[in-house]
Amino acid sequence: MLPGGCRLAWRPCHDAPPQGPEELRISPTGQACAVLPATEPGVYGLFWEWGDHPLPGGPPTH
């Protein structure tokens, strides 16, 4: 099963809610990539949507 969506989000600390979710393009093989040349301290992560499990911050925009 290929993912239905992927977003990049940042948190100032591990227990904070995700901020600034950015929709990432998913390749036909189900891969996504994020390049962050300049970042602020915190926790960065990719949030994947699989079937009925929506992404944080609302539904994907694609």
mmCIF file of the C-alpha atoms, coordinates in Angstrom:
data_MODEL
# 
_entry.id   MODEL 
# 
loop_
_atom_site.group_PDB 
_atom_site.id 
_atom_site.type_symbol 
_atom_site.label_atom_id 
_atom_site.label_alt_id 
_atom_site.label_comp_id 
_atom_site.label_asym_id 
_atom_site.label_entity_id 
_atom_site.label_seq_id 
_atom_site.pdbx_PDB_ins_code 
_atom_site.Cartn_x 
_atom_site.Cartn_y 
_atom_site.Cartn_z 
_atom_site.occupancy 
_atom_site.B_iso_or_equiv 
_atom_site.pdbx_formal_charge 
_atom_site.auth_seq_id 
_atom_site.auth_comp_id 
_atom_site.auth_asym_id 
_atom_site.auth_atom_id 
_atom_site.pdbx_PDB_model_num 
ATOM 1  C CA . MET A 1 1  ? 0.000  0.000  0.000  1.00 0.00 ? 1  MET A CA 1 
ATOM 2  C CA . LEU A 1 2  ? 1.362  3.419  -0.950 1.00 0.00 ? 2  LEU A CA 1 
ATOM 3  C CA . PRO A 1 3  ? 0.999  6.363  1.467  1.00 0.00 ? 3  PRO A CA 1 
ATOM 4  C CA . GLY A 1 4  ? -1.879 8.772  0.932  1.00 0.00 ? 4  GLY A CA 1 
ATOM 5  C CA . GLY A 1 5  ? 0.012  11.852 2.103  1.00 0.00 ? 5  GLY A CA 1 
ATOM 6  C CA . CYS A 1 6  ? 3.138  13.137 3.822  1.00 0.00 ? 6  CYS A CA 1 
ATOM 7  C CA . ARG A 1 7  ? 3.908  16.381 5.653  1.00 0.00 ? 7  ARG A CA 1 
ATOM 8  C CA . LEU A 1 8  ? 7.029  17.866 7.185  1.00 0.00 ? 8  LEU A CA 1 
ATOM 9  C CA . ALA A 1 9  ? 6.482  19.479 10.589 1.00 0.00 ? 9  ALA A CA 1 
ATOM 10 C CA . TRP A 1 10 ? 8.627  21.033 13.323 1.00 0.00 ? 10 TRP A CA 1 
ATOM 11 C CA . ARG A 1 11 ? 8.260  21.071 17.114 1.00 0.00 ? 11 ARG A CA 1 
ATOM 12 C CA . PRO A 1 12 ? 10.249 23.309 19.474 1.00 0.00 ? 12 PRO A CA 1 
ATOM 13 C CA . CYS A 1 13 ? 10.415 20.342 21.890 1.00 0.00 ? 13 CYS A CA 1 
ATOM 14 C CA . HIS A 1 14 ? 9.346  16.705 21.819 1.00 0.00 ? 14 HIS A CA 1 
ATOM 15 C CA . ASP A 1 15 ? 6.013  17.162 23.652 1.00 0.00 ? 15 ASP A CA 1 
ATOM 16 C CA . ALA A 1 16 ? 4.878  20.300 21.740 1.00 0.00 ? 16 ALA A CA 1 
ATOM 17 C CA . PRO A 1 17 ? 2.272  20.086 18.950 1.00 0.00 ? 17 PRO A CA 1 
ATOM 18 C CA . PRO A 1 18 ? 3.544  20.059 15.329 1.00 0.00 ? 18 PRO A CA 1 
ATOM 19 C CA . GLN A 1 19 ? 3.953  23.510 13.733 1.00 0.00 ? 19 GLN A CA 1 
ATOM 20 C CA . GLY A 1 20 ? 4.070  24.639 10.131 1.00 0.00 ? 20 GLY A CA 1 
ATOM 21 C CA . PRO A 1 21 ? 3.087  21.386 8.448  1.00 0.00 ? 21 PRO A CA 1 
ATOM 22 C CA . GLU A 1 22 ? 4.240  21.481 4.826  1.00 0.00 ? 22 GLU A CA 1 
ATOM 23 C CA . GLU A 1 23 ? 2.808  19.046 2.279  1.00 0.00 ? 23 GLU A CA 1 
ATOM 24 C CA . LEU A 1 24 ? 5.514  16.989 0.583  1.00 0.00 ? 24 LEU A CA 1 
ATOM 25 C CA . ARG A 1 25 ? 5.268  15.411 -2.849 1.00 0.00 ? 25 ARG A CA 1 
ATOM 26 C CA . ILE A 1 26 ? 5.205  11.625 -2.826 1.00 0.00 ? 26 ILE A CA 1 
ATOM 27 C CA . SER A 1 27 ? 6.926  9.777  -5.666 1.00 0.00 ? 27 SER A CA 1 
ATOM 28 C CA . PRO A 1 28 ? 5.109  7.030  -7.602 1.00 0.00 ? 28 PRO A CA 1 
ATOM 29 C CA . THR A 1 29 ? 7.112  4.522  -5.524 1.00 0.00 ? 29 THR A CA 1 
ATOM 30 C CA . GLY A 1 30 ? 5.847  6.022  -2.238 1.00 0.00 ? 30 GLY A CA 1 
ATOM 31 C CA . GLN A 1 31 ? 8.930  8.014  -1.223 1.00 0.00 ? 31 GLN A CA 1 
ATOM 32 C CA . ALA A 1 32 ? 9.176  11.590 0.080  1.00 0.00 ? 32 ALA A CA 1 
ATOM 33 C CA . CYS A 1 33 ? 12.221 13.741 0.786  1.00 0.00 ? 33 CYS A CA 1 
ATOM 34 C CA . ALA A 1 34 ? 12.791 16.949 2.734  1.00 0.00 ? 34 ALA A CA 1 
ATOM 35 C CA . VAL A 1 35 ? 15.991 19.007 2.614  1.00 0.00 ? 35 VAL A CA 1 
ATOM 36 C CA . LEU A 1 36 ? 16.452 21.525 5.416  1.00 0.00 ? 36 LEU A CA 1 
ATOM 37 C CA . PRO A 1 37 ? 19.578 23.632 4.755  1.00 0.00 ? 37 PRO A CA 1 
ATOM 38 C CA . ALA A 1 38 ? 18.958 26.061 7.653  1.00 0.00 ? 38 ALA A CA 1 
ATOM 39 C CA . THR A 1 39 ? 16.957 24.977 10.692 1.00 0.00 ? 39 THR A CA 1 
ATOM 40 C CA . GLU A 1 40 ? 16.071 26.175 14.162 1.00 0.00 ? 40 GLU A CA 1 
ATOM 41 C CA . PRO A 1 41 ? 16.665 23.914 17.189 1.00 0.00 ? 41 PRO A CA 1 
ATOM 42 C CA . GLY A 1 42 ? 13.825 21.464 17.762 1.00 0.00 ? 42 GLY A CA 1 
ATOM 43 C CA . VAL A 1 43 ? 12.389 18.191 16.534 1.00 0.00 ? 43 VAL A CA 1 
ATOM 44 C CA . TYR A 1 44 ? 11.687 17.744 12.814 1.00 0.00 ? 44 TYR A CA 1 
ATOM 45 C CA . GLY A 1 45 ? 9.687  14.874 11.412 1.00 0.00 ? 45 GLY A CA 1 
ATOM 46 C CA . LEU A 1 46 ? 7.675  13.471 8.545  1.00 0.00 ? 46 LEU A CA 1 
ATOM 47 C CA . PHE A 1 47 ? 4.036  12.631 9.222  1.00 0.00 ? 47 PHE A CA 1 
ATOM 48 C CA . TRP A 1 48 ? 2.615  9.966  6.919  1.00 0.00 ? 48 TRP A CA 1 
ATOM 49 C CA . GLU A 1 49 ? -1.017 9.322  6.103  1.00 0.00 ? 49 GLU A CA 1 
ATOM 50 C CA . TRP A 1 50 ? -2.052 5.711  5.551  1.00 0.00 ? 50 TRP A CA 1 
ATOM 51 C CA . GLY A 1 51 ? -5.668 5.050  4.560  1.00 0.00 ? 51 GLY A CA 1 
ATOM 52 C CA . ASP A 1 52 ? -8.001 6.208  7.360  1.00 0.00 ? 52 ASP A CA 1 
ATOM 53 C CA . HIS A 1 53 ? -5.269 7.789  9.530  1.00 0.00 ? 53 HIS A CA 1 
ATOM 54 C CA . PRO A 1 54 ? -5.297 11.558 8.774  1.00 0.00 ? 54 PRO A CA 1 
ATOM 55 C CA . LEU A 1 55 ? -2.255 13.767 9.074  1.00 0.00 ? 55 LEU A CA 1 
ATOM 56 C CA . PRO A 1 56 ? -1.873 16.270 11.937 1.00 0.00 ? 56 PRO A CA 1 
ATOM 57 C CA . GLY A 1 57 ? -3.181 19.685 10.926 1.00 0.00 ? 57 GLY A CA 1 
ATOM 58 C CA . GLY A 1 58 ? -5.990 18.462 8.664  1.00 0.00 ? 58 GLY A CA 1 
ATOM 59 C CA . PRO A 1 59 ? -6.370 16.516 5.451  1.00 0.00 ? 59 PRO A CA 1 
ATOM 60 C CA . PRO A 1 60 ? -3.722 16.631 2.725  1.00 0.00 ? 60 PRO A CA 1 
ATOM 61 C CA . THR A 1 61 ? -4.092 19.366 0.125  1.00 0.00 ? 61 THR A CA 1 
ATOM 62 C CA . HIS A 1 62 ? -3.263 17.305 -2.989 1.00 0.00 ? 62 HIS A CA 1 
# 
